[in-house]
Amino acid sequence: MTRTSSERETTFRHAADEDHVSIFTAHTPTARKLERSGYAPYKVSTQGNEPVGWFFRVPINEFQWRAGKRKKREGRPLTPEQVERLRAARRQAAQKPSVA
């Protein structure tokens, strides 16, 4: 069943008196990701024997949510020897004929 983007929503609900976050998703990849992470849906909505929505509960201490633009992670600076090895590997790769 094909759904529009607005129909493939995911919602998070948390109440201060609960120890879990309730998640509803109509987005199949999100449901798969939650299942791969070890969470089983407690309810699945269907239309014509096809699953169209999944309901999960995730303990609040296991729930992570990030908002805003992801910052580029800076790595450790390379040593002069590492820089030279990287340059040499790039030169060598550029000199090899490509196989088509």
PyMOL commands that place a pseudoatom at each C-alpha (Angstrom):
pseudoatom trace, name=CA, resn=MET, resi=1, chain=A, elem=C, hetatm=0, pos=[0.000, 0.000, 0.000]
pseudoatom trace, name=CA, resn=THR, resi=2, chain=A, elem=C, hetatm=0, pos=[1.387, 3.377, -1.023]
pseudoatom trace, name=CA, resn=ARG, resi=3, chain=A, elem=C, hetatm=0, pos=[1.043, 6.263, 1.389]
pseudoatom trace, name=CA, resn=THR, resi=4, chain=A, elem=C, hetatm=0, pos=[1.831, 9.951, 1.054]
pseudoatom trace, name=CA, resn=SER, resi=5, chain=A, elem=C, hetatm=0, pos=[4.611, 11.538, 3.084]
pseudoatom trace, name=CA, resn=SER, resi=6, chain=A, elem=C, hetatm=0, pos=[2.120, 13.057, 5.502]
pseudoatom trace, name=CA, resn=GLU, resi=7, chain=A, elem=C, hetatm=0, pos=[0.677, 9.599, 6.130]
pseudoatom trace, name=CA, resn=ARG, resi=8, chain=A, elem=C, hetatm=0, pos=[4.103, 8.196, 7.098]
pseudoatom trace, name=CA, resn=GLU, resi=9, chain=A, elem=C, hetatm=0, pos=[4.330, 10.084, 10.357]
pseudoatom trace, name=CA, resn=THR, resi=10, chain=A, elem=C, hetatm=0, pos=[6.027, 9.232, 13.636]
pseudoatom trace, name=CA, resn=THR, resi=11, chain=A, elem=C, hetatm=0, pos=[4.861, 10.730, 16.927]
pseudoatom trace, name=CA, resn=PHE, resi=12, chain=A, elem=C, hetatm=0, pos=[6.449, 10.646, 20.384]
pseudoatom trace, name=CA, resn=ARG, resi=13, chain=A, elem=C, hetatm=0, pos=[4.375, 11.097, 23.531]
pseudoatom trace, name=CA, resn=HIS, resi=14, chain=A, elem=C, hetatm=0, pos=[5.713, 11.419, 27.067]
pseudoatom trace, name=CA, resn=ALA, resi=15, chain=A, elem=C, hetatm=0, pos=[3.821, 12.288, 30.225]
pseudoatom trace, name=CA, resn=ALA, resi=16, chain=A, elem=C, hetatm=0, pos=[5.705, 13.305, 33.357]
pseudoatom trace, name=CA, resn=ASP, resi=17, chain=A, elem=C, hetatm=0, pos=[4.010, 10.582, 35.422]
pseudoatom trace, name=CA, resn=GLU, resi=18, chain=A, elem=C, hetatm=0, pos=[5.039, 7.762, 33.037]
pseudoatom trace, name=CA, resn=ASP, resi=19, chain=A, elem=C, hetatm=0, pos=[8.351, 5.916, 32.880]
pseudoatom trace, name=CA, resn=HIS, resi=20, chain=A, elem=C, hetatm=0, pos=[8.198, 5.374, 29.116]
pseudoatom trace, name=CA, resn=VAL, resi=21, chain=A, elem=C, hetatm=0, pos=[7.820, 7.221, 25.822]
pseudoatom trace, name=CA, resn=SER, resi=22, chain=A, elem=C, hetatm=0, pos=[4.923, 6.108, 23.633]
pseudoatom trace, name=CA, resn=ILE, resi=23, chain=A, elem=C, hetatm=0, pos=[5.851, 6.000, 19.966]
pseudoatom trace, name=CA, resn=PHE, resi=24, chain=A, elem=C, hetatm=0, pos=[3.468, 5.635, 17.056]
pseudoatom trace, name=CA, resn=THR, resi=25, chain=A, elem=C, hetatm=0, pos=[4.877, 5.293, 13.562]
pseudoatom trace, name=CA, resn=ALA, resi=26, chain=A, elem=C, hetatm=0, pos=[3.358, 4.737, 10.163]
pseudoatom trace, name=CA, resn=HIS, resi=27, chain=A, elem=C, hetatm=0, pos=[6.867, 4.814, 8.669]
pseudoatom trace, name=CA, resn=THR, resi=28, chain=A, elem=C, hetatm=0, pos=[8.016, 1.255, 7.951]
pseudoatom trace, name=CA, resn=PRO, resi=29, chain=A, elem=C, hetatm=0, pos=[11.788, 1.983, 8.204]
pseudoatom trace, name=CA, resn=THR, resi=30, chain=A, elem=C, hetatm=0, pos=[11.262, 3.568, 11.631]
pseudoatom trace, name=CA, resn=ALA, resi=31, chain=A, elem=C, hetatm=0, pos=[9.306, 0.519, 12.824]
pseudoatom trace, name=CA, resn=ARG, resi=32, chain=A, elem=C, hetatm=0, pos=[12.086, -1.775, 11.543]
pseudoatom trace, name=CA, resn=LYS, resi=33, chain=A, elem=C, hetatm=0, pos=[14.733, 0.321, 13.293]
pseudoatom trace, name=CA, resn=LEU, resi=34, chain=A, elem=C, hetatm=0, pos=[12.856, 0.109, 16.595]
pseudoatom trace, name=CA, resn=GLU, resi=35, chain=A, elem=C, hetatm=0, pos=[12.420, -3.654, 16.189]
pseudoatom trace, name=CA, resn=ARG, resi=36, chain=A, elem=C, hetatm=0, pos=[16.134, -4.112, 15.377]
pseudoatom trace, name=CA, resn=SER, resi=37, chain=A, elem=C, hetatm=0, pos=[16.889, -2.153, 18.545]
pseudoatom trace, name=CA, resn=GLY, resi=38, chain=A, elem=C, hetatm=0, pos=[14.979, -4.747, 20.546]
pseudoatom trace, name=CA, resn=TYR, resi=39, chain=A, elem=C, hetatm=0, pos=[11.577, -3.096, 20.958]
pseudoatom trace, name=CA, resn=ALA, resi=40, chain=A, elem=C, hetatm=0, pos=[8.487, -5.069, 19.981]
pseudoatom trace, name=CA, resn=PRO, resi=41, chain=A, elem=C, hetatm=0, pos=[5.300, -3.243, 19.033]
pseudoatom trace, name=CA, resn=TYR, resi=42, chain=A, elem=C, hetatm=0, pos=[2.515, -3.765, 21.549]
pseudoatom trace, name=CA, resn=LYS, resi=43, chain=A, elem=C, hetatm=0, pos=[-0.081, -3.034, 18.861]
pseudoatom trace, name=CA, resn=VAL, resi=44, chain=A, elem=C, hetatm=0, pos=[-0.099, -3.073, 15.043]
pseudoatom trace, name=CA, resn=SER, resi=45, chain=A, elem=C, hetatm=0, pos=[-2.773, -1.323, 12.990]
pseudoatom trace, name=CA, resn=THR, resi=46, chain=A, elem=C, hetatm=0, pos=[-3.722, -2.980, 9.713]
pseudoatom trace, name=CA, resn=GLN, resi=47, chain=A, elem=C, hetatm=0, pos=[-5.715, -2.136, 6.605]
pseudoatom trace, name=CA, resn=GLY, resi=48, chain=A, elem=C, hetatm=0, pos=[-6.620, -5.002, 4.314]
pseudoatom trace, name=CA, resn=ASN, resi=49, chain=A, elem=C, hetatm=0, pos=[-4.305, -7.361, 6.247]
pseudoatom trace, name=CA, resn=GLU, resi=50, chain=A, elem=C, hetatm=0, pos=[-1.359, -4.988, 5.623]
pseudoatom trace, name=CA, resn=PRO, resi=51, chain=A, elem=C, hetatm=0, pos=[0.388, -3.354, 8.610]
pseudoatom trace, name=CA, resn=VAL, resi=52, chain=A, elem=C, hetatm=0, pos=[0.049, 0.428, 8.432]
pseudoatom trace, name=CA, resn=GLY, resi=53, chain=A, elem=C, hetatm=0, pos=[0.960, 1.575, 11.950]
pseudoatom trace, name=CA, resn=TRP, resi=54, chain=A, elem=C, hetatm=0, pos=[3.040, 0.360, 14.875]
pseudoatom trace, name=CA, resn=PHE, resi=55, chain=A, elem=C, hetatm=0, pos=[2.788, 1.344, 18.550]
pseudoatom trace, name=CA, resn=PHE, resi=56, chain=A, elem=C, hetatm=0, pos=[5.863, 1.020, 20.793]
pseudoatom trace, name=CA, resn=ARG, resi=57, chain=A, elem=C, hetatm=0, pos=[6.792, 1.851, 24.370]
pseudoatom trace, name=CA, resn=VAL, resi=58, chain=A, elem=C, hetatm=0, pos=[10.412, 2.761, 25.062]
pseudoatom trace, name=CA, resn=PRO, resi=59, chain=A, elem=C, hetatm=0, pos=[11.684, 3.230, 28.637]
pseudoatom trace, name=CA, resn=ILE, resi=60, chain=A, elem=C, hetatm=0, pos=[12.451, 6.898, 29.226]
pseudoatom trace, name=CA, resn=ASN, resi=61, chain=A, elem=C, hetatm=0, pos=[16.028, 6.116, 30.310]
pseudoatom trace, name=CA, resn=GLU, resi=62, chain=A, elem=C, hetatm=0, pos=[16.656, 4.408, 26.921]
pseudoatom trace, name=CA, resn=PHE, resi=63, chain=A, elem=C, hetatm=0, pos=[15.023, 7.082, 24.755]
pseudoatom trace, name=CA, resn=GLN, resi=64, chain=A, elem=C, hetatm=0, pos=[17.277, 9.508, 22.866]
pseudoatom trace, name=CA, resn=TRP, resi=65, chain=A, elem=C, hetatm=0, pos=[16.133, 12.387, 20.737]
pseudoatom trace, name=CA, resn=ARG, resi=66, chain=A, elem=C, hetatm=0, pos=[18.283, 14.958, 19.004]
pseudoatom trace, name=CA, resn=ALA, resi=67, chain=A, elem=C, hetatm=0, pos=[17.052, 18.241, 17.580]
pseudoatom trace, name=CA, resn=GLY, resi=68, chain=A, elem=C, hetatm=0, pos=[18.842, 20.691, 15.373]
pseudoatom trace, name=CA, resn=LYS, resi=69, chain=A, elem=C, hetatm=0, pos=[21.614, 20.382, 12.863]
pseudoatom trace, name=CA, resn=ARG, resi=70, chain=A, elem=C, hetatm=0, pos=[24.167, 17.674, 13.490]
pseudoatom trace, name=CA, resn=LYS, resi=71, chain=A, elem=C, hetatm=0, pos=[27.629, 19.104, 14.087]
pseudoatom trace, name=CA, resn=LYS, resi=72, chain=A, elem=C, hetatm=0, pos=[30.546, 17.728, 12.152]
pseudoatom trace, name=CA, resn=ARG, resi=73, chain=A, elem=C, hetatm=0, pos=[32.736, 15.744, 14.489]
pseudoatom trace, name=CA, resn=GLU, resi=74, chain=A, elem=C, hetatm=0, pos=[36.340, 16.779, 14.559]
pseudoatom trace, name=CA, resn=GLY, resi=75, chain=A, elem=C, hetatm=0, pos=[38.792, 13.955, 14.778]
pseudoatom trace, name=CA, resn=ARG, resi=76, chain=A, elem=C, hetatm=0, pos=[42.227, 13.819, 16.214]
pseudoatom trace, name=CA, resn=PRO, resi=77, chain=A, elem=C, hetatm=0, pos=[44.771, 15.730, 14.107]
pseudoatom trace, name=CA, resn=LEU, resi=78, chain=A, elem=C, hetatm=0, pos=[46.954, 13.548, 11.888]
pseudoatom trace, name=CA, resn=THR, resi=79, chain=A, elem=C, hetatm=0, pos=[50.648, 13.236, 12.571]
pseudoatom trace, name=CA, resn=PRO, resi=80, chain=A, elem=C, hetatm=0, pos=[53.027, 14.312, 9.775]
pseudoatom trace, name=CA, resn=GLU, resi=81, chain=A, elem=C, hetatm=0, pos=[53.755, 10.615, 9.080]
pseudoatom trace, name=CA, resn=GLN, resi=82, chain=A, elem=C, hetatm=0, pos=[50.036, 9.837, 8.713]
pseudoatom trace, name=CA, resn=VAL, resi=83, chain=A, elem=C, hetatm=0, pos=[49.590, 12.815, 6.366]
pseudoatom trace, name=CA, resn=GLU, resi=84, chain=A, elem=C, hetatm=0, pos=[52.454, 11.599, 4.165]
pseudoatom trace, name=CA, resn=ARG, resi=85, chain=A, elem=C, hetatm=0, pos=[51.114, 8.012, 4.062]
pseudoatom trace, name=CA, resn=LEU, resi=86, chain=A, elem=C, hetatm=0, pos=[47.672, 9.327, 3.103]
pseudoatom trace, name=CA, resn=ARG, resi=87, chain=A, elem=C, hetatm=0, pos=[49.150, 11.481, 0.307]
pseudoatom trace, name=CA, resn=ALA, resi=88, chain=A, elem=C, hetatm=0, pos=[51.198, 8.539, -0.982]
pseudoatom trace, name=CA, resn=ALA, resi=89, chain=A, elem=C, hetatm=0, pos=[48.149, 6.253, -0.997]
pseudoatom trace, name=CA, resn=ARG, resi=90, chain=A, elem=C, hetatm=0, pos=[46.136, 8.863, -2.890]
pseudoatom trace, name=CA, resn=ARG, resi=91, chain=A, elem=C, hetatm=0, pos=[48.927, 9.341, -5.471]
pseudoatom trace, name=CA, resn=GLN, resi=92, chain=A, elem=C, hetatm=0, pos=[49.165, 5.578, -5.941]
pseudoatom trace, name=CA, resn=ALA, resi=93, chain=A, elem=C, hetatm=0, pos=[45.398, 5.225, -6.359]
pseudoatom trace, name=CA, resn=ALA, resi=94, chain=A, elem=C, hetatm=0, pos=[45.371, 8.050, -8.929]
pseudoatom trace, name=CA, resn=GLN, resi=95, chain=A, elem=C, hetatm=0, pos=[48.091, 6.321, -10.979]
pseudoatom trace, name=CA, resn=LYS, resi=96, chain=A, elem=C, hetatm=0, pos=[46.338, 2.946, -11.188]
pseudoatom trace, name=CA, resn=PRO, resi=97, chain=A, elem=C, hetatm=0, pos=[44.309, 2.475, -14.389]
pseudoatom trace, name=CA, resn=SER, resi=98, chain=A, elem=C, hetatm=0, pos=[40.630, 1.978, -13.689]
pseudoatom trace, name=CA, resn=VAL, resi=99, chain=A, elem=C, hetatm=0, pos=[38.988, -1.258, -14.825]
pseudoatom trace, name=CA, resn=ALA, resi=100, chain=A, elem=C, hetatm=0, pos=[35.835, -0.638, -16.838]
for i in range(1, 100): cmd.bond("trace and resi %d" % i, "trace and resi %d" % (i + 1))
show_as sticks, trace
zoom trace
